[in-house]
Amino acid sequence: MPRLIAGRLAQMAATLLVVSALVWLVMGLMPGDPADLAMMADPALTAADIERLRAAHGLDRPLHERYLAWLSAVLRGEFGFSRLYAVPAARVLWPALGSTLVLLGASLALAAGLGTVLGVLAAARPRWAPAVDALAVVAQSVPGFWLGILLVILFAVTLGWLPAGGSADTPGLVEALRFLVLPVATLAIVNLAAYARHGMAATRAVLREPYIQTARMKGLSERAVVWRHAFPNAAVPVLTVAALDAGALVSGALIAETIFARPGMGKLIYDAVMGNDYNLALLALLLASAVTMLATLAADLGQRLIDPRLRD
């Protein structure tokens, strides 16, 4: 296990280095830079003013030198400033990441837990399979933005039970949960189908294994056979799906964050790219990549804890 963790951390560091270089190159080749934007915002600036501005921000240096200087600063813990928000980038990144992780954790727990349980029940009791299949088809077919709007209309506008969006202004667990209910329900329902189908398929395969027949021959109840022996092995592929969903939700929850006006990484990346805030966009993309790889590592470790056959 320690060797796996060390190897994966080294791979993560190399991957982040390559991703940062590629993203820096793409951003450097895009037309326009902060000096050009400043000139557009203030026509009174002269060519000499623009040259001094470029020199002050290092924009007159070759692209690779600017990248190495940025990388050296990041390794020292200096993340620079956000041009879009006019504050240090860390002050924007960490709250957005925390908000997204809360949304991600709650929606993943609900989708994976409920979907896997439904899949296992459908595999253990075939009469439930058509209903679970129908639920999975509906959940997979519903567009996330449309579902979010319907939930807002029903629970916020018509019934008035929950806030339509935003985040809690006053501290308190109950108030924070009220603002989380609708976005979490939207993401959980949309992602429910994958867990139900993977859980059903994996449980059906496990229930045909010889050791399951042996457990039944020993006189164990069907509940014990399913949940004590079949479920842990069927949960292994579900962890892989959860790791992939974690990566997609960290940077891809833009629709839910936009509909519910909730600050997070998806909206932050979108705003930074559209606002030509290259430093913030690059840092946010790297942070999303790091969370994705950490989620994959956590899934691999969880699989090895559940299934001893996967251990070194």
N, C-alpha and C positions, 0 to 999 in steps of 0.2 A: 504493500500500500504506500509507504513513504516513497519508494522508487517511482511509482505511478504519479504521485503528486508532484515530485520534483521534475519529472520529465514533462508533465503537462504544463507546469508553470514556465519551464524553459520554452516550450512551444508557444505559449501565450505571449511571452515577451517578444519572440521573433515575429509572430504574426502581427502584433501591435506595431512593431517597428516597420514592417512592410506596408501595412495599411496606412500608417501615418505618412510614409513617404509618397505613396500613390495618391492619397487624398491631397497632400500638399502640392504635388505636381499638377493635379487636375485644377485645383484652385488657383495656382500660380499662372496657369495658361488661360484662365477665364479672362475675358475683357473687363477692364475697369479695376481700380484699386482704391483704397481710401483717399489717396491724393486726388484722383479724378472725381470722386464723389464730393470732396471738399470744394473743388473748383466749380462743380455744378451747383452746389449749394450757395456759394458766394462768388458771383461773377467778378467782384472787385479784386480777387486774388490775381497777382501777376505771375508770369512764368518763373520769375525768381522765387516768389513765395512757394510755388509748387515744388521747385527743386529743393528748397530748404526743407519743406515738409517731407519729401521723399527721403532726403538724407537723414532727417530726425528719426524716421520710422524704419530706416534700413532698406527702403524700397529701391534704392539705387544699386544695391548689391546683387550679385548673381543669385539665382533661385536656390542653388544647393547650399550656398553660404547662409542664406536666410533660414533654410531648413535646419541646418546644423546648429545655428544659434538658438532657434526655437526649441529644438530637442534638448540642447544643453540646459536651457532654462527650465523646461518641464522636469527633467531629471533632478534638478535642484529644488523642485517644489514650487517654482515660480510659473504660474499659469497665465500671467499677463492680464490684459484688460479686455472687456467686451466693448467694442465700438458702438454696438446697438443700444446697450443699456447704460453705458458710461460708468460702469463699476467693475471691480475685479471679477474676472470670469468665474472664480471659485464661488463667489457669492450668488451667482446665478445657477451654476451647475448643481451644487449639492442639494438645495431645496427642490429643484426639478427632479433630480434622481430619487430623492426620498419620496416625493409624491408619487412618482411612477412605480417605485418598488412596492409601496403600500397597495396601489391599485392592482399591480401585477400579482402580488402574493395572494390577495383576497380573491381575485377572479380565477387564478390558477387553482387555488385550493378548492373553490366551489365547483369549477368545471371538471377538474380531475377527480375529485371525490365523488360527486354525484354521477358523472359519466361512467366512471369505473364500476361503481356499485351497480348501476343499471345494466352495464354490460355483463357483469358477473351473474346477476340475477337472470338475465335473458339466456345466458348459456346454461345455467343450472336448471332453469325451468323454461323449457322451450315454448310454453304457451305465452310467455311474456315477450318472446322475441319479436313478433310482428309489431307490437306497440312500441318497443324500444327502437326498432328500425324506422318506424314512422316518425318518432320523435327526433331521431338523428337526421333524417332527411329534411324535416322542417327546420331544425336548428341550422343545418349546413346551408340551406337555401335562402334563409332570411338575410338580406344585406344588413350589416352592422349599423350603418347610419340610419336606415329606415326603422330598425328596431329601436334604436335610441330615441328617435323622434316620437315614435308611438308611446314609449314608456314615459317620456316627458309629458305628452298630451294627456295620458291617462292619469298618472300618479301625481303630477305637479300642477297641471292646468285644471283638469276636470275634478279630481278628488281633493287636491291640495294637501296631500299627505306628506310629500317629500319636496325638497327644493329642486328647482329645474336645473341648477348647475352651480359652478363656482366652488368655493371652499369655505370652511367655517371661519368666521371672523373672530369668534370667541373660543378660547380653549375649552375642551371638554370632549370626552369620549363619545357620549351620546350624540352630540351635535356633529362631530366629525363622521360618525357612522351614517347619519342621515344624508350627508352629502355624498357618501360613498355608495349607497345602495343602488342607485340607478346606473352609474357607469360600470360597477362591478357586475350587476345583473346582465347588462348588455354584452360585455366581453365574455362572461361565463356561458351565456346561452349560445353565442356564436361559436365558441370553442368546444361546446359539449359533445358534438357529434363525433369528433375524432376519438375522444376518450371512450365513449360508449362502444364504438365499433372495434377499436383496438382491444378494449377489455373483453368484449364478447368473443372475438376471434382467438385471443390468447387463452381465455378460460376454456373454450371448446377444445383447443389443442391439448391443454394440460389435462383435462378430464379424460382424455383417451390414453394417457400414459399408464404403464403397468403399475407404478407405485400407487396410483389412485385406486386401481382395482384391488390392490393388496390392502389398502386402508379400508376399503369397503368390506372386504372379506374378513377383516379383523373385527367387524361389528361396529365400527364408528358410525355415528349418525351422519346423515347427508350434510347437515350444516357444518359439522366439524370437518368433513372431507373437503367441502368447498372452501370454507374460510380459513381453515388452519393449514391445509396442504396445497390446495389448488391456487388460492388467491395470491400468496406470496410469489409464486413462480409466474403467474399471469401478470403481476404488477411490473415485472422487469421491462417489457417493451413500453409500458405506459410512461415510465420515467423518462425514456428517450423522447417521447412526444412532448412531455412537459418541459424538458430542457429546450427543445426547439421552439416551443411556444413562448418560453421566457425570453428568448432572444428576439423573437418577432414583436412581443409586446413592449419591450423596453424602448425600441425606436419606432415601432409601428402602431402605437396606440393613438395616432394622431386624430383619427376620426372620433373616437370616444372623448378625447381631451378637447377637441374642437366643439363637439355637440354640447358637452356639459361644461364648457368654459373652465376646464380644470388644468392648472399648470402642470407640465410634465415634460419628459424628454422628447417625446414625439413632436409636440408643438414648439419646443425650444429649438430643435434641429431645423424645423421648417422655417421658423422666424429668422434664425441665424443665417441660413442659406439665402433666403429671399432678401434679407437686409445686408448682404455682403459682409457679414461679420465673420470673416474667415477663421479667426482664432477661436471664437466660441463654437463655430460649427465643427471645426476639426476636433476640439477637445470633447464635444458632446458625442460625436461619432465614435471616437476612441473609447469613451466611457461606456457607450452602449455595446461596443464590441467586447470590451473586457467583461461586462456583466453577462453577455451571451456565453462567452467561453467559461466563465466561472459556473454558470448554471449547468453547462455540459459536464464539467468536472464533477459537480455535485451529483448529477444524475449517474455518472459512472461509479462514483463511490457508493451511492445508494444501491445500485444494482449489485455491487460486490458484497455489500452487507446483507442483502436479501438472499442472493444466490451464491453459496460458497464455491460453486464450480467455476465462477468467474475470477476468483482470487488467484493471485500469483502463487 
